[in-house]
Each structure stands twice: as C-alpha cells, then as structure tokens.
Amino acid sequence: MNTKSEGLFEEFLAINNLPFERIKENSTPRPDYRLTVSGSEIIFELKELAEDGNFGVVKDPAYPHIKSSSRTVGDHIRRRIDSSKKQIQFGAKQGVPSILLVYNSIDPIFQEFGTEPMDFIAAMYGAYTILINGETRTTSDLFNGKDQMLQEKVNTSFSAIGHLCDRGGNTTVTLYENVFAKVKVPYTHLPSCFTVRRIDVSTDPMIMP
C-alpha cells in the first residue's frame, strides 16, 4: 500500500510523463524512487510530517472554533533531513543526484505549518537573523544564522530538499537547492513541472551603520 505522499508523487510523475521506478527495499536503508529526466537519473526519498500537538490547539473550550498553532521555524524539516541521511547517501555514493521530498500531512488543507518557504531555508541554511546595536538601535540586514543543517562539509549528499504539495487538489513539487551538494541536480534539464528555488546563502551579517 502506498502512503499518501507516494500516491501523490506517482500521480505527479505520471501526469508529467516522467518515467520512474520504485527502488526495492533492502536490509540497509534505501531511498524510494529513481527517475529518468532528460537522460539523467535522479533519486527521491519521501518523508511525511506526522502529527504535531502544537498544531490546531484549542486554548479555550468555550471557543472551540478558535485554534492556534506554534512551531520553531525549520524544525520539522531539520528532523526530516536528519532521519533521511542514510537513504540519501545511497544515491549520492553512486554519483546520482539525490533529493529529499517532504509532504505535509499535519496541515492537509493549507500545507503551510512546518513547510513554508522560510522553514526550508531556515532548516537548510540557518534561521533568518538580524543584529541590533544596543546603543544606536540600528540593525543589520537579514542573514542566515544558527541551526544550519547543510554546510560545506556537512550533509553534502543532499542535492536538494523539496516540498511535495497538493494544496487545492493541485500537486506541485518545489525544489530548494543545496549549494554545497557534491552531486548537483541538472536544473537546466528539469521539466517545467518542477519549481526550482536557487539559493544565495549569506552567513556573514552585514556591517551595521
């Protein structure tokens, strides 16, 4: 039986005429899919966001229709990166671009809680941060700060991290580039059904005026 994310992804591939095969399970961790795109292979590992007690919380029983949610930006994606390392390494060791694709089953309607663009950027390259001068109250520009999962010598097996989304019945795949990847995705040859976000990483805060 396919999971929800596997079913959606296979439908997405079939609709866009992209040949694929399931990778057979083994005693060692293996990713889920091998695709052929413009004559090149790409491997995908799928992960789903499970239930989260901080989503859709009713704080006042007198107003059950009023719900609140809270999270640390990027934490859901960080955990999926951490739990998929071995599967992704399987493909990267073969020289095949390997992508982690995340589906949001926590927030099935809006597909936002934990999988907004800022969640992916913060998890991959560090939380957006500014510095404030305590004396002048001037601030630096935004830069990528702590909790960075992808670095020059860390998690370079990940070619990209992606978001599988079926908001409003429309299935989309958005890929966020790993600029440190040892095996690059052939972005120029990807079909238009893939939305690609190339990344400009800034880890050094700008000098404040």
DAKACOR-V971667 format. One record per residue. RES is the residue in three letters. SS is DSSP state (H for helix, E for strand, - for the rest). BURIAL is + if it has 9 or more other C-alpha atoms within 8 Angstrom, else -. D_FIRST is the distance of its C-alpha to the first C-alpha in Angstrom with 1 decimal. Layout:
RES&SS&BURIAL&D_FIRST / RES&SS&BURIAL&D_FIRST
//
This chain:
MET&-&-&0.0 / ASN&-&-&3.8 / THR&-&-&6.6 / LYS&H&-&9.5 / SER&H&+&11.5 / GLU&H&+&9.4 / GLY&H&+&9.2 / LEU&H&+&12.8 / PHE&H&+&13.9 / GLU&H&-&12.8 / GLU&H&-&14.6 / PHE&H&+&17.4 / LEU&H&+&17.8 / ALA&H&+&17.7 / ILE&H&-&20.3 / ASN&-&-&22.5 / ASN&-&-&22.3 / LEU&-&+&21.3 / PRO&-&+&20.2 / PHE&E&+&17.5 / GLU&E&-&15.6 / ARG&E&-&12.8 / ILE&-&+&14.9 / LYS&-&-&14.2 / GLU&-&-&13.9 / ASN&-&-&17.3 / SER&-&-&19.5 / THR&-&-&20.7 / PRO&-&+&18.8 / ARG&-&+&17.5 / PRO&-&+&16.6 / ASP&-&+&13.5 / TYR&E&+&15.2 / ARG&E&+&18.5 / LEU&E&+&20.2 / THR&E&+&23.5 / VAL&E&+&25.8 / SER&-&-&29.4 / GLY&-&-&29.4 / SER&E&-&28.2 / GLU&E&+&25.0 / ILE&E&+&23.3 / ILE&E&+&20.6 / PHE&E&+&18.2 / GLU&E&+&16.7 / LEU&E&+&14.7 / LYS&E&+&15.5 / GLU&E&+&15.3 / LEU&E&+&18.3 / ALA&-&-&17.8 / GLU&-&-&20.3 / ASP&-&-&23.9 / GLY&-&-&26.8 / ASN&-&+&29.1 / PHE&-&+&27.3 / GLY&-&-&28.7 / VAL&E&+&31.2 / VAL&E&+&33.7 / LYS&-&-&36.9 / ASP&-&-&39.2 / PRO&H&-&38.1 / ALA&H&-&40.8 / TYR&H&-&38.9 / PRO&-&+&35.2 / HIS&-&-&34.6 / ILE&-&-&35.8 / LYS&E&+&33.2 / SER&E&+&33.5 / SER&-&-&31.3 / SER&-&-&32.4 / ARG&-&-&31.2 / THR&-&-&32.6 / VAL&-&+&32.1 / GLY&-&+&29.7 / ASP&H&+&28.6 / HIS&H&+&24.9 / ILE&H&+&24.9 / ARG&H&+&27.0 / ARG&H&-&24.6 / ARG&H&+&21.7 / ILE&H&+&24.2 / ASP&H&-&25.2 / SER&H&-&21.7 / SER&-&+&20.7 / LYS&H&+&24.0 / LYS&H&+&23.0 / GLN&H&+&20.1 / ILE&H&+&22.5 / GLN&H&+&25.3 / PHE&H&+&23.4 / GLY&H&+&23.9 / ALA&H&+&27.2 / LYS&-&-&28.7 / GLN&-&-&28.2 / GLY&-&-&29.9 / VAL&-&+&26.8 / PRO&E&+&26.6 / SER&E&+&23.7 / ILE&E&+&22.4 / LEU&E&+&20.7 / LEU&E&+&18.9 / VAL&E&+&18.7 / TYR&E&+&17.0 / ASN&E&+&18.7 / SER&-&+&16.8 / ILE&-&+&20.2 / ASP&-&+&22.1 / PRO&-&-&19.8 / ILE&-&-&22.9 / PHE&-&-&25.2 / GLN&-&+&23.0 / GLU&-&-&26.1 / PHE&-&+&26.3 / GLY&-&+&25.9 / THR&-&+&25.0 / GLU&-&+&28.4 / PRO&H&-&30.1 / MET&H&+&32.5 / ASP&H&+&29.6 / PHE&H&+&28.6 / ILE&H&+&32.3 / ALA&H&+&33.3 / ALA&H&+&30.5 / MET&H&+&31.1 / TYR&H&+&34.9 / GLY&-&+&36.2 / ALA&-&+&37.0 / TYR&E&+&39.4 / THR&E&-&42.8 / ILE&-&+&46.4 / LEU&-&-&49.6 / ILE&E&-&52.3 / ASN&-&+&55.9 / GLY&-&-&57.2 / GLU&-&-&60.8 / THR&-&-&60.4 / ARG&-&-&57.1 / THR&-&+&56.1 / THR&E&+&52.4 / SER&-&+&50.8 / ASP&-&+&48.3 / LEU&-&-&44.6 / PHE&E&+&43.2 / ASN&E&+&40.1 / GLY&-&+&40.8 / LYS&-&-&39.1 / ASP&-&+&35.6 / GLN&-&+&35.0 / MET&-&+&31.9 / LEU&-&+&32.7 / GLN&E&+&36.1 / GLU&-&-&38.1 / LYS&-&-&37.3 / VAL&E&-&34.2 / ASN&-&+&30.5 / THR&-&+&31.8 / SER&-&+&28.6 / PHE&-&+&26.9 / SER&-&+&27.9 / ALA&E&+&26.8 / ILE&E&+&24.8 / GLY&E&+&22.9 / HIS&E&+&21.8 / LEU&E&+&18.9 / CYS&E&+&20.0 / ASP&-&+&19.4 / ARG&H&+&22.6 / GLY&H&-&23.9 / GLY&H&-&21.1 / ASN&-&-&22.3 / THR&-&+&20.0 / THR&E&+&22.1 / VAL&E&+&22.0 / THR&E&+&25.1 / LEU&E&+&26.1 / TYR&E&+&28.7 / GLU&E&+&30.7 / ASN&-&+&31.4 / VAL&-&-&35.1 / PHE&-&+&35.2 / ALA&-&+&32.5 / LYS&-&-&33.6 / VAL&-&+&31.4 / LYS&-&-&31.8 / VAL&-&+&29.5 / PRO&-&-&31.4 / TYR&H&-&31.6 / THR&H&-&34.3 / HIS&H&-&32.0 / LEU&-&+&28.9 / PRO&-&-&28.3 / SER&-&-&29.4 / CYS&-&-&25.9 / PHE&E&+&25.8 / THR&E&+&28.1 / VAL&E&+&29.9 / ARG&E&-&31.9 / ARG&-&-&34.4 / ILE&-&-&35.9 / ASP&-&-&39.5 / VAL&-&-&39.6 / SER&-&-&42.7 / THR&-&-&43.1 / ASP&-&-&46.9 / PRO&-&+&48.3 / MET&-&-&50.9 / ILE&-&-&54.4 / MET&-&-&55.4 / PRO&-&-&58.6
//
